[in-house]
Amino acid sequence: MLKLHNLKMRYPNGDGLDGVNLEVRNGEFVYLVGPTGAGKTSVLKLIYMEEFPDEGYVLVDEYSSQDIRDKEIPYLRRKLGIIFQDFKLLEDRDVFENVAFVLRVTGARSRDIKKKTLRALGEVGLSHKSRKMPEELSGGEQQRVAIARAIVNEPFILLADEPTGNLDPKTAVEILSLLDKLNARGTAVLMATHNYELVNNTSKRIVSIKNGRTLN
């Protein structure tokens, strides 16, 4: 369902990716672990095709980085749920509208938008705060809104880029528990993190990346 084969990509400063290989199967939870600057965010950008490799290829479901057309990229991204470290919420919209926005841009019917948005907020435990503005929420709550937004379109995989990076340890554990719950329901998760302590006792698969190269 997701395959990265021998990816190589040069940055303007000369660094980059130099041999990234990774597969994520249906329903799997995989940690991509490495120090800051190792290339984790670049790997995720290659998956949702904001960037393209100089060598190698990315396969996401039926889409390949080698021949995908520009007009197909929005349809590829509808299959993905993307969670960022800094939440990226729309500050001028309430919680409900931040999540519903994903569906509105796809032309979903109003009836479906309301149903799916409330269901996603329920899954992250924020139904009671649907009309709050982002500034009224804690960091952990804002990340939960971001997760609801990522799952509202029922993606087959969540890409989480340091989702606990701006959170205190207790809240970070809560967010990991939520991702575990979503994974147990069948959604695959690929989570990038530099926090080795978070994955010390995990039973999930760990892929390490260092200096732009995956090590296992």
N, C-alpha and C positions, 0 to 999 in steps of 0.2 A: 504493500500500500504506500510506503514511502521508502525511497532508496536514493542514497547519495553515493556516487561512484567516482572515486579518484579525483575529487574536486581540487582544482588549483585556481587561485585567483590572486593577482598582484595588486597591492595598494600603491598609491602614488609615492609613498615614502619607501617602498621596496619590500615591506613586510607583506603578509597575506596568508592565504591558505595554500598548503603544499602537500596534499595527500589526505583528504578527508573521505572516509568511507563509513557509511552508517545505514542501517536498515531498521525501520520500526514496523512491527507487524500489527495487525488489527487488534485493538484492545490492550496493547502493551503500554507500560509506563517505563520510560527510559530517561535517565539523568545524563545530561551532557555537562561534564564537570571539568573546569580548568580555571587557571588564574585570569585576572583581568587582562585583557589584551590578547588572549589566546586565540580568539577567532569565533567565540560562541555566537555572538550576535550576527556576525557575517554568515554563519551557517544557517541561522534562522531566516535571514533576509534572502538567502538563496532558495530556501524552501518556498517562501511565499513570493518569490521571483520579483523582489524589488531590485535585486542584483542578479547577475548571471556569471557563471564561471568562465575562466579563460580556457580551461580544459576540464574534461569529465562531464558528468551530467547529473541532473536531479529528476527523479520520477515521483510525481505525486498523483496517485490514482492513475487516471488515463493521460495525465499531462506530463510532457517532457520539456525540460529547459532547452533541448536542442531544436525543437520545432514549434513551440507554443507561439501563437500569434498574440499581438498586443490586445486585441479585443477579447481574447479568451482569458486573460489574467484575472479580471473581476470574477469570472465564474470559478476559476481555481480557488480564489480566496474565500469564496462562499463555503467551500468545503473545509476551511481551516478556521480555528478559533485562535486569536492571537492575544496574549496577555503581556503587557509591558511592565517594567519596573516602576515607571512613573505614572502609571494608571491611564494617562491620556484621556481623561474625561472632558466632556464639553461643559465648561464652567457656567454657560448661560442656559443650561437645560437641567431639569430635575432628574432624579434617578430613573424614573420610568422612561423619560424621553431619551436619556443616554443609551438605554438598552434598546428601546424601540427603533432608534435611528437606523440601526443595522438592517432592520426589516423594511423600513420605509424606503431606503435607497434601492431595494430590490423590487419595489412595486407590490409588496404583499398587501392583501386586503386588510382593511381596518379591523375586522373581526378577528382575523388571525394574529394581527399585531398585538392586540390586547391580550389574547389568550396566551400566546407564546412568551410575551414579555413578563406577564405575571407568573407564569410557570417558572421561567428562568430566575426571577427574583426570589421565588419560593425556594428554589433549590439552593440558593446561597444564603437563605435566611434573612432576606431584606424586604419581604412583602410589606412590612409595616412602615418602611421608610421610602416608599415609592415616590412621594411628592417632596422629599427633602432635596435641597441643592447640594452639590458636591462639597461646598465649603462648610456645610453643617455636619459632615461625616468625619469620623476618625480615618486614619490611614488604612487600617484594616478593612473598614467598611467600604472605603473607596476602591480597594482592591477587589472586594467582593462584587461591587458593581461592575468592575472591569471583567471579572470572570463571568458574571451573568451576561454581559454583552458578548463575550466570546462564545458562549454556549447557546445563545438564543436561536441561532440558525441551525442548530443541531449538527455541528461539524463532526467529521469522523476522527479528527485529531486536534488537540490543543497544543499550541506552541507557546511556552511560557518562558519569557526572557527575564531572568532574575526576579521573579514575582515577589520574593520576600526581601529583596535588597533594601527597601526603604522602611521595613517594619521591625518592631522590637521582637525579641526572641519568642515571646509567648504568642504574639499575633502571627508570626511566621509559622509556628507549629499549627495554628488553627487553619491557615491558608493551605498548608501541605495536607492537612486532614481533609479539607474540602476537595482538593484535587484528587486525593485517594478515593474519595466517595464517588466523584464523577467518573474516575477510571473504572471503579468496580461496576458501574452501570454500563460499561462498554465503550466509553470514549478513550481513545489512545491519548497519551500525554508524552510530549517531549519537553523536558524542563532543563533550561540552561542555568547553571549556578556556579559561583566561585566558592561557595560556602561548603567546605568539605565536612564540617560538623553535621550539617543537615542530612548527609547521606551516609554517615558512618555506620549506622545500624540498619540500613534499609535492605529489604530483600529484592528491591527492584534492580533492573540491569543498569549498570553504570558504564558510560563510555567517556574516557578521558581525552581531553584535547590539550595540546601544548605546542607552542610555537607553530600554530596553524596546521598541526597534523594530529589525527586521531591515533591513539596508542593501543586501543583494543576494540 
